[in-house]
Amino acid sequence: MSLGIGFNFGTVYVKDATLQSVRTALEELMAESERQPTTQRGLEPTPDTCIAAKRVRSFAIFPEEDGWIAVLEDGHAFDDGGIAEGLSEVLQTETLQLSYSDAEGHWSYTSYWEGQPLEAGGADDDDYDVGAAEFVRSRALPHFGVYYEEVAAAASASAPVLAGAEIAGSIRPRLPIGTEVVTFLRLGRPHPT
């Protein structure tokens, strides 16, 4: 039996904001979808196909680097569940949602300004990976390719990380000091999708 491993992830970047303002805006967005912050550790991730409908949503927020704050959500979805657009609107700033997939052979991005779509693009040709790397370099986007699981594995015992978030083998995550993990839980019955 062979196992195909693909490099798949999505990251939201927030321009010219503070870590605290991004965290507060994320809390506001989650409250709109009836989710409350939780410090409960070991919640099971919810593999809903619709990211916005997930019962548990957990995020890693990286400190500012080169003018950008990176926000990673658990899982490896290309859909950000409205986070980039919502943060852009709440913070009245520029955001960018970047998705990348080795398995699918493509990358894409959408940028927002004050909650409105500004620009979109990407590639699904033979040089998709070269195009993605050049885009990341040209925009000075930090933490390209970091998985939420790396953050969760490096988090302290008090961080509200999801169950099963660990790194197998000899991979050692390198994360900046000040990275925060925030988890939100929808109480009650699941919403219909």
Protein Blocks (a to p, Z undefined) as FASTA:
>chain_A
ZZdddddddddddehiafklmmmmmmmmmmmnopacdfbehiacdfbfblklpmbdcddd
dddeehiacdddedjdfbeghmmmmmmmmnopadddddddfklopadddddeehiafbdc
ddddfklmmmmmmmmmmnopghihiafklmmmmpcfkbccdehiacehjbdcdddehiac
dddddehjdddZZ
